[in-house]
Amino acid sequence: MQSNPEIWQSGLPIELQTSVIRPQRVEFFHDDSVPASKWRGYDARGDLCYYRHSFSLWEDVYEDEEPYQRLILRESLEAWRSPDGRWIRCVQRSEGPDHCRGASHIPCFELVPSQAIPRI
């Protein structure tokens, strides 16, 4: 576990930063075996107010006797709690072996209820 209190604002447009609860503490977890990362931010009361995860899934491919790994899924989810209890969420996902690598994704932000945010 690592802590970086300023990571919470990197994916949020400046104009939305005043619309969310600023975390006082951010925890970071990473698992190289998946690979996956998770960030959780907490407000002054210790309540979750920022959440982010990213992961990639790979499959082993055996073609022409040269094994390699192919990316089949990549997901990044980032969410910030607003003062009214709803969350501003942005999800970016690429699926399938034929997805366009290196494509630029325009983040989309949506307002969702707290039940739409992972807790684990």
C-alpha positions as CSV (number, residue, x, y, z in Angstrom):
1,M,0.0,0.0,0.0
2,Q,1.3,3.4,-0.9
3,S,-0.2,6.9,-0.4
4,N,-0.4,9.8,-2.9
5,P,-3.0,12.4,-1.9
6,E,-2.9,14.3,-5.2
7,I,-3.6,11.5,-7.6
8,W,-7.3,12.0,-7.2
9,Q,-7.4,15.1,-9.4
10,S,-5.3,13.9,-12.3
11,G,-8.3,12.6,-14.3
12,L,-10.9,15.2,-13.3
13,P,-11.3,18.3,-15.4
14,I,-10.4,21.5,-13.5
15,E,-14.0,22.8,-13.8
16,L,-15.3,19.7,-11.9
17,Q,-12.8,19.8,-9.1
18,T,-14.9,22.1,-7.0
19,S,-17.9,19.8,-7.4
20,V,-16.5,16.9,-5.5
21,I,-15.2,16.0,-2.0
22,R,-11.4,16.4,-1.8
23,P,-9.8,13.3,-0.2
24,Q,-7.6,13.8,2.8
25,R,-5.9,10.4,2.4
26,V,-5.4,8.2,-0.7
27,E,-4.3,4.6,-0.5
28,F,-2.8,2.7,-3.5
29,F,-2.7,-1.0,-4.1
30,H,-1.0,-2.9,-7.0
31,D,-0.9,-6.5,-8.1
32,D,1.7,-7.3,-10.7
33,S,0.3,-10.8,-11.4
34,V,-2.9,-9.5,-13.0
35,P,-1.8,-6.5,-13.6
36,A,-4.2,-4.4,-11.6
37,S,-4.1,-1.2,-9.5
38,K,-6.6,0.3,-7.1
39,W,-6.8,3.7,-5.4
40,R,-9.2,4.7,-2.6
41,G,-9.5,8.2,-1.2
42,Y,-11.1,9.1,2.1
43,D,-12.5,12.4,3.4
44,A,-11.9,13.9,6.9
45,R,-14.6,11.6,8.4
46,G,-12.9,8.5,6.9
47,D,-15.7,8.0,4.3
48,L,-14.8,6.9,0.7
49,C,-14.9,9.9,-1.6
50,Y,-12.6,8.8,-4.4
51,Y,-12.2,5.4,-6.2
52,R,-10.1,4.3,-9.1
53,H,-9.1,1.0,-10.6
54,S,-7.4,-0.2,-13.7
55,F,-6.6,-3.6,-14.9
56,S,-5.6,-5.6,-18.0
57,L,-6.4,-9.2,-19.0
58,W,-4.1,-11.1,-21.2
59,E,-4.4,-14.5,-23.0
60,D,-1.7,-16.8,-24.0
61,V,-1.6,-17.3,-27.8
62,Y,0.4,-20.1,-29.5
63,E,0.8,-19.4,-33.2
64,D,3.7,-20.6,-35.4
65,E,5.3,-22.2,-32.4
66,E,6.1,-18.7,-30.9
67,P,4.0,-18.2,-27.8
68,Y,3.0,-14.6,-26.9
69,Q,0.4,-12.8,-24.8
70,R,-2.4,-10.8,-26.4
71,L,-4.4,-8.1,-24.6
72,I,-8.1,-9.0,-24.5
73,L,-9.5,-6.5,-22.0
74,R,-8.3,-3.2,-20.5
75,E,-10.5,-1.2,-18.1
76,S,-10.0,2.0,-16.1
77,L,-12.7,3.4,-13.8
78,E,-12.4,6.6,-11.8
79,A,-15.1,8.1,-9.6
80,W,-15.4,11.1,-7.3
81,R,-18.1,11.7,-4.7
82,S,-20.1,14.9,-4.9
83,P,-21.4,16.7,-1.7
84,D,-25.0,15.4,-2.4
85,G,-23.8,11.7,-2.2
86,R,-23.9,10.9,-5.9
87,W,-20.7,10.1,-7.8
88,I,-19.1,11.5,-11.0
89,R,-17.8,8.4,-12.8
90,C,-15.7,7.9,-15.9
91,V,-15.2,4.4,-17.3
92,Q,-12.8,3.6,-20.2
93,R,-12.8,0.1,-21.6
94,S,-11.2,-1.7,-24.6
95,E,-12.2,-5.2,-25.4
96,G,-11.2,-8.0,-27.7
97,P,-8.0,-8.8,-29.5
98,D,-8.8,-6.5,-32.4
99,H,-9.4,-3.3,-30.4
100,C,-7.5,-0.3,-31.7
101,R,-4.2,-0.1,-29.8
102,G,-3.0,3.4,-28.9
103,A,-6.4,4.9,-29.8
104,S,-7.2,8.1,-28.0
105,H,-10.2,7.8,-25.7
106,I,-12.3,10.9,-24.8
107,P,-13.3,10.5,-21.2
108,C,-17.0,10.5,-20.6
109,F,-18.3,11.6,-17.2
110,E,-21.7,10.5,-15.8
111,L,-23.5,11.1,-12.5
112,V,-24.3,7.8,-10.8
113,P,-25.7,6.6,-7.4
114,S,-23.3,5.3,-4.8
115,Q,-24.3,1.7,-5.5
116,A,-22.6,2.0,-8.9
117,I,-19.2,2.4,-7.3
118,P,-17.1,-0.7,-6.3
119,R,-16.3,-0.9,-2.6
120,I,-13.9,-3.9,-2.6
